[in-house]
């Protein structure tokens, strides 16, 4: 099993490297961003082309003869303008990539997107239709749009980096002015280059670059007859064009009309017709994406879900509309799915041909509307149930072809996800208390994951899915547990335990740290009450508060209400505030902490010794305990400076009657050295990790070895 897992990881890593090209990632991300547009357009197609006569008649009776105008409006505003949308999005993504690599030569991504959009408009051929200013603005022009986005943005940024930016003489130009004037020379040059390209094309008689590209695509089919070879070449070409982002069906429409006519045009003479290809080779849309959806279901059946994109794609796919999968998954420019996306329709074309050639399935002399759902279309195309059975057989074969690639894709996504999560956790450890603001506002994968985690945390708070663990605080002179620290924990349904150094700052960033802090106080008081009732009466319960909570003038009253709710003596509770976050008496923190202290609640300063103004806090705040900074404890056996600092703090605490506690004590050598320096209260893995309430109670009753 272990070797198989390693093999899977190796294979997944290969596909991860293959699909991690920054340029491909930008194109795929841009298509993902356009997903709402694609979904709206796909459902508009379903509304207008629902293949049931009773539905069509009903819509006509209710809304009149022009009822399809609604779907037309949606289509005109979504799929019909997808090309410029993609140009703008891809160019902006390339600009962001440029900025990440050139910190001293950054450019506003919207500026690059605007220039690329104009470059596309320059080479577009005007339409004779007054309602549409340009041809090829929809899916049909997507391939050229992607090429223009890449070339124009690269050209713009290349010129921009050649120091062609205008110099300012004003003392403080605005950011908008800087971006606009810095983009002036490269923007004009880029647009002029594309205009020159269009002029050269016109000079040589090529008016429309899109039409030229499509004419070149159709040339290889000239002279081909209606046979298995031409059908396979056609299917291969159509699928490959889709993979590149070109609407393969529309691009090869002249070929379809000439070589694979309708059933009515042939009188049932040919096997390969539109009905054959629509019914048997491309169920669910180009690529036989119904099989892909089934493969998602099989691969993820244990998770009881097939993914958001797949779920949304089910209804359109039933009517052979698969733009949601092709552009939403995406399949376009996704190297993982190129093999099954091309191979599946080719294999199904062969199996269907053999089934008809052998007489197992007949060919009915009836037309089949392309939006007719699978099984129904098979029955219509064959005139009997054998056509539907062939479709079932083909769906099974297609699912088998797609299945291993779906699993590879899932594994790749898992590796990518866990890699980003690992990077996020490592970043949270190094960035300290500013992590929330720094991560949630990022525009890269780390920022996306941070926002997703923040949303999940919000749901977990509402569902009461957080829990507490308790870490004993031991007096090394008698080995008894004199206190415990309540530590909030979050076990994510997918990623497992999330470190508090990550989710606490995220909670602060999304504004829910008050709810978490008060819940921790309430739950720790409840546990203290339970232990007192079970005759554990000498343990002080510590709970943490964020400095952001201290901005709430009503915090003392809320804490007092919680303590009263559980009928506790305030002296058995201790509030810990992290020193490294920078307490401020100017913001009223001093008054709030004093009010809480006056209730009888003990006050502890955490991470003391390496923060902002440690000694000032001893003067400003009524402190009951100091908890040494972990970096001091870590180096206490090797660093004389750490020893001297701890010895000084210990002497200061004795003179001020303040308890001193060392956290992160992990070795006997540390404990012995700390004791020699005057620190006798310890908390750390040498004694115990954070424990469940039951295990912590057992540890309290048992006690610990003395050093």
Secondary structure, DSSP 8 states (H G I E B T S, - for coil): -HHHHHHHHHHHHHHHHHH--HHHHHHHHHHHHTHHHHHHHHHHHHHHH---HHHHHHHHHHH-TTTTHHHHHHHHHTGGGHHHHHHHHHHHHHHHHHHHH-TTS---HHHHHHHHHHHHHHHS-B-SSTT-SBSS-SGGGHHHHHHHHHHHHHHHHHHHTTT------SSS--HHHHHHHHTHHHHHHHHHHHHHHHHHHHHTT---HHHHHHHHHHHTTTT--SSHHHHHHHHHHHHHHHHHTS-HHHHTHHHHHHHS--HHHHTT--S-SHHHIIIII-TTSTTTHHHHHHHHHHHTGGGT---HHHHHHHHHHHTT--HHHHHHTT-TT-TTTHHHHHHHHHHHHHHHHHHHHTTSS---SS---TT--TTHHHHHHHSSHHHHHHHHHHHHHHHHHHHHHHHHHHHHHHHHHHHHHHHHHHHHHHHGGGHHHHHHT--SHHHHHHHHHHHHHHHHHHTT--EEEEEEEEETTTTEEEEEEEEEEEEETTTEEE-HHHHHHHHHHHT-HHHHHHHHHHHHHHHHHHHHHTT--S-EEEEEE-GGGGG-TTHHHHHHHHHHHTT--GGGEEEEEEGGG---GGGTHHHHHHHHHHTT-EEEEEEETSSSSHHHHHHHS--SEEEE-HHHHHTTTT-HHHHHHHHHHHHHHHHHT-EEEE----SHHHHHHHHHTT--EE-STTT---B-HHHHHHHHHH-----
